[in-house]
Amino acid sequence: MSRSREADSALQLKIFQVGFVLVFLAAVLYGVRGMMFGSKTIAGLIGFCSLGIAAVFMLDDKFWLACPVLSVFGLGFSIPGLPFSGIELGCLFVPVVYFIRLAIRRDRPPVFDRDLLILFPLILWIFAVFCSKPTGFVISGSKTIGGRFYFEILIGFVTLVALSAQRIDEKGAKMLFHALLVAQIVALVKGILIPTETSDDAVAMVGIEPEVRARYALIGCVSIYTLLFARYSLSQILRSVSKLVLFCTLGLLTIYSGKRRAFGTLAVVPLVRMVLTKRDKFLTVAMAFLAVVFLCFAAMGDGKYYELPRSAKRALAVLFPKYKNSANTGGLLDYFREQMREQAREVIRENPWFGRRGFSMRFEETAWINFGGGRTSEFAAHAYAGNWHSTWYAYAADFGIPCLLFYLLFFLYMLRYAWRGSREVVQGTYLPTCCLYYSFSLFVYAAFSFTSGHSARTLISNCITYGMLLAIVRGYRETHSELAV
């Protein structure tokens, strides 16, 4: 009976795969016709169908890899003609394939246990706020305002449900590690060579020259640094000259990018690894001390014996006050964050229960983004786009203080799960690596959540990270329970 059921499921999967091929061929034929008229949408459709076919045929039950890999490209990558960023494509593709596989009995149903229920109060509150001020459910067009953000929250939650039903074993973790590494390298090279200004980052990139955006792309070095630090301990790095040179190079390039959060990540990741694994305590403290001494000497010699790059000074401003108010380090950015927090506080004071009642879609409230000029207009544009540059202010200003408390509850639960998971998943090579990597993501985000974050885009990233942790830890438990039996 079970063999007959498996045969039926295999046949249904083949039919599903053939259907994908037919859709792809239809898209190609229609695309040839459409490209004669310069249709980018058709090209985007062909690209998305190609991605789907590749995942179905090559990945099979590892289809979930599409989500973390595409998420590496974040909000700055999209297939031409499709109005979705990389992270949105991943969060669309994985749930669709999962529920299709579930319908043909090729995958396990989701388990609504307490690890998922912790998110429900937050989602229900956001839904209630949306109902109190509907803004239109937009899945195309603007990527910075209104219903687009509600769409991202929804697909983030659905992706979490799909990922939580997966079980990642050592082989799957090995594939995940190498896929992430390749994707991060590709994203880094793409960001340097093609520093384009994307529509979803229109406000943040206003007035920034292409070469500066290319330098900002070096922030990708810190992602590679974090992944490799999850793979190798500090003692392993120090014993290998090649590894040490690689990590130092990634660190220097990160500092050169001028992004202060990335600079802080360089310091936070080794400390988090020390705490989670309880290893290399002396080495970690000693290397942290030597790094601080090196940076002190670098700052002392600046202006006397050499001149540090402007971007490096901006990054070092978090440690050395002499750079903080310097015009050459972009001191206005600190003023900008203070202005955003002040505007958020005003919104919270006016309505502490529901904030500004979600996201806006009215033209007069979003016209600042395209037509505004000057610093005041830029502050207004960021405020209307919900870009408060602080996770905690964002939830309180967009949805009210109760929503902030629900998010805090969810975030603390994620940190607790990451803490326990990293202590539990210790056997093997790549399962502990991937568990540490996603745990690093949560703890690093916690360290910088006051100075960065968005109530929609933070949540979609959190859902992916938490979903991958659930899949890794549960896969580890199942593997070792089977070995025990």
C-alpha positions, 0 to 999 in steps of 0.5 A: 500500500505504501509503495503504491502511494509512493508511486502515485506521488512520484507520478504526480511530481513528474506531471508537476515537472512536465507542467513546468516545462510546458509553461517555460516553453510557452514563455520562451515562445511568447518571449520571442514574440514579445522581445520583438517589441522590447518587452522586459516583462516577458524577459523577466517571466522567462527568467523566473520560469527558468529559476523554477525549472532549475529548482524543481529538476536540480534541487527537488526536496532541496527547493528551500535553498532558493530562499536563503540564496536569493535573500543574499541579494537582498532588495537590490537585485531583481530579474528584469521586468519583474517587480520583485527583489531577490528576497521577495522572489525567494519568499514567493517561490519557496511557499508556492513550491512547498504547497504544491509538493504538499498537495501531491504529498511530497512534503510534510504539512506544517506544524503549528507548535509554540515555535510558530505561535509566538509570531501570531500576536504580532501578525494579528495586530498588524492585520488589525491596524491594516483593517483600520486603515486599508491602503491597498494590497500592492504586489507590483509597482512601488517597492518603498511604500504602502501595501507593498510592505504589507505584501512583504510581511505576508510572504515573510510569514508564509515563508516561515511556515514553509521553512519550518516544515523542512528538515535540513540534514548534514548533506543539505547543510553542506549544499546550503553553505556552499550555495550561500558562499557562491551567492555572496561572492556573486552579489559582491562582484555584482555590486562593485561592477554594476553599482546601479540605483534601484527603485526600491532604494530610491530614497537611501541612494539619493545624491550618492554617486555611482563610485560611492555606491560601488564602495558601499557594495563592499559591505558584502565582505562582512557577509562572507566574513560572517559565514566563514567565521561560522565555519572556522574557529578563531584558533583554526584561522590563526593556525592558517596563514591563508585563512588569516590573510583572507579574514584580514582582507575582508575586514579591511575592505569592510572598514573601507566601505564606510558602513558603520554597522558592517564595521561593528559586525566585525567585532560582534561576530567573534564575541558572539561565537565565543559566547555561543560555543564557549571556545577560544575565550582567551584568543578572542579577548586577546585578538580584540585587544590587539585589534583595538590597539591597531586601530588606535595607532591608525587613528593617531597617525592619521593626518600626521604620517598618512591620510586615511580614506574618507570612508574609513574615517566614517566607519571609525567614527564609532570608536574615535570622537575626533571623526564623529563631527568631521565634515569629511566623514559625513557627520550629517548622517548622525543628525539625520538619524536623530531627526528621524527618531524625533519624528517617530517620537512625535508620531508615537506621542500623537497615537501610542496605541496604533502609531500612524496606522500602518503604511501610507499610499496617498500620493500627497504623502509619497510625492516627497520621494520623487519630487522633494528637495532639501534635507527637510523633504528627505526626512519626510520621504523617509518617514512616509516610507517607514524608514525610521532607521530604528527597529523599535521606533519603527514598530511603535511609530507604524503600528503602536506600542503594543505592536512593539511589545509583540515584536520584542516578545517574538525577537527574544524568543528567536534569540532564545531559540538561536542560543539553545540551538547553537548549543545543541547542534554540535556534531557534524561540520556544516549543520553547526556551521549553518546554525551558527551563521543564522544565530550570528545574524540574529545577535548582530541584528540585536546589537544594531537594531536601535540604529537600523531597521524597518517594520516590514523589511526587518520582519521578512528577514527575521522570518527567513532567519528563524525559519532556517534555524527551525529547519536546521535544529529540527533536522539535526534532532531527527537525524540523531534520534534515528541514529540513536534508535 
